[in-house]
Amino acid sequence: MKRSGDSEGEKRRKRWKLLQELGDQKITFLGPSDQGYQQLWDSSYSGLVLKRSFSLPAELHGRVQAALVTLRRKGCLLRDLVRVRERDVFTVVSRTLLGEPGHTYRYLNTRLFAIPWHSEDAEVKGQNCCDPDFRAACKALCELNTFFCSDVSLLKEGDRLTQCAKGEAEAKQGEDGDAGSKHSEDSRNSEGGESESEQSEEGDTESKHSDEWDIESKHSEEGCSGSKQEGEWETESKHSSEEGESCQVKPSELSVATGSEGKFPGWTPKGKPVAQLKHSSTDHLIEDREKQASDQGSSQPSPRQACTGPVKFNVTLLNYMDPAAMSQLKEEPYYAMGKMAVGWHHDENLISHSPVAVYSYSCHNDKGESSEGGSSEKGGCWRIGLKVAWDIHTPGLTLPLEPGDCYYMRDDLNSTHQHCVLAGDNARFSSTHRVAECSSGTLTYIQSRCQQALSNLHTDPETGSHRLLALLPTTLQHCEEIHNEVEFEWLRQYWFQGQRFARFCSWWTGPMEQLEKDWKIMETMTKLFLDTVEEEKEEGQEREGRREMAETLLAALTDRHQQRQTWRDRCHSSLAQTLPPEEAPVDRPFWGVDDPNMPLPFDLADIINRVESLLWRM
């Protein structure tokens, strides 16, 4: 069970205390031209690996970059309408999900349905679900995924040091920038690509809710700039039951979390030394993760997996953002790193300790022409920012990215650190490959769950009449849980946003139609369950059993009724109405009053009242 709201209030209090102790001071961060950069990377960010573009085959670059441009031209990179603190907001970045057939990826109460890699010839399998150009683009991203799977497993410690040394040498050979004075006013103003373009209606609404977004912004490049300092510090402190990932603190990590002034030659905190703050951020790191362990709840019984053996990335989240199209990007608030395209976050919903591989490609225009020249630390270049979680002592680190550069986050870096994306001047694609935790997120999984529920129904082959095979409360509860899971984790998620991609690739169309048929049979099973509960029985043991059944049914129906109303509100919200018809959420399944094809009404309020009255009479 999740803890009460007092726990979240305590976390907010700790965040405020950290920020109050910081005051107006900014925490030091280092870039490639700063003394001590390599030492800081080695000691506090050792799980980060940079691969310069020249270390990938040129042919692979060509296919991948052409694929990214193709997918954008076809219009399949779209902004998601996600749920944050009971409010809907648009992501700033546009995206789509590619991956293993039948896989999904869940973030911010949103389930993305992966367009398959198309690594095999779909026509041979009778699954000609998209046009040749689209299929070729998917195959190119699959090639990149295959490269990453092999390369990230082969890397040794020396490889990371070599890549890092090359990156630092290249940075020093470039133009002399003002990066050495990270907190000067000039540096703050030069970072990023702020634009004066007109703000769309979606942008206006998004800005209103940006504070709420950042508090929850623990997802992978989910696409929001920074906001107020309140709440954003340590976003991993709030995990939903579906998305959270508990992390264990190793003794070896504590030295990183504590930090000390002067640990890295060449940097000195500006103003009030951060290392002299009396507040112990390490204590909060340990305390908060202990709470995380107790806070973790899950709607599914599947245990948390750990990454072992060869790496196999099963999905990639493609992102696209053009800073020139944004009315404004907010400044990174703690280090003054520059304009943020994506706020501080952990990548979520991953197999524990699995690596993440990212391909970064910035370009001038829709033709995919790369940007040229310029210092890697000036505002024109996209950068990744990193910081140690719950730590105001260890300096942050920035990593400039040229077109075609890649980076890996290995070992426990994603769970013990946070990262952000600092905007450059040009548009940028990224392909973020990860090992998604899919124990309850594949088509095979939900199909097997449907079979479990439907196995409790007998259909007479001659009359077509139905009856439930088992009436044990535990069996009925299990069936109703599956019923709700199919409706709210799959059908309504798909029709809310997943079906937007059916015009590009129809792979999910058939499976979702079958899931809806199975769900409709479960509606019949709930009707039979209701009839059994309302049926008059004699006094004694059977009556006690009926009461337990009625309580089970009431809980399932109440949850279903509330969730249906929430999804209805989301589908008809003002934000949803701003989307074009082909992208707008669809309120499905939905049916009118007294629909003869449906065994139960859409609105369950009257039935809930009937069951409650029955319980009162027992």
ABEGO torsion letter per residue (X at the ends): XBBBAAAAAAAAAAAAAAAAAAEABBBBBBBAABBGAAAAAAAAAAABBBBBAAABBAAAAAAAAAAAAAAAAAGABBBBBBBBGGBBBBBABBBBBBEBBGBBBBBGGBBBBBBBAGABBAAAAGBBABBAAAAAAAAAAAAAAAAAAAAAAABBAAAAAAAAAAAAAAAAABBBBAAABAABAAAAAABEBBBABBBBAAAAAAAAAAAAAAAABABBGAGBBBBBABGABGAAABBBAAABBBBBBBAAAAAAAAEBBGABBGBBBBEBBAAABABBAAAAAAAAAAAAAAABBBABABBBBBBBEBBBBABBBBBBBBAAABABBBBBAAAGAEBBABBBBBBBGBBBGBBBBBBBBBBABAAGBBBBEEBAABAABBBBBBBBBGBAABBBBBBBBBBGBBBBBBEAAAAABBBBBBBBABBBBBBBBBBBBAAAABAAAAAAAAAAAAAABBBBAAAGBBBBABABAAAAAAAAAAAAAAAAAAAAAAAAAAAAAAAABAAAAAAAAAAAAAAAAAAAAAAAAAAAAABBBBBEAAAAAAAAAAAAAAAAAAAAAAAAAAAAAAAABAAAAABBAAABBBBOBBBBBGBAABABBABAAAAAAAAAAAAAAX
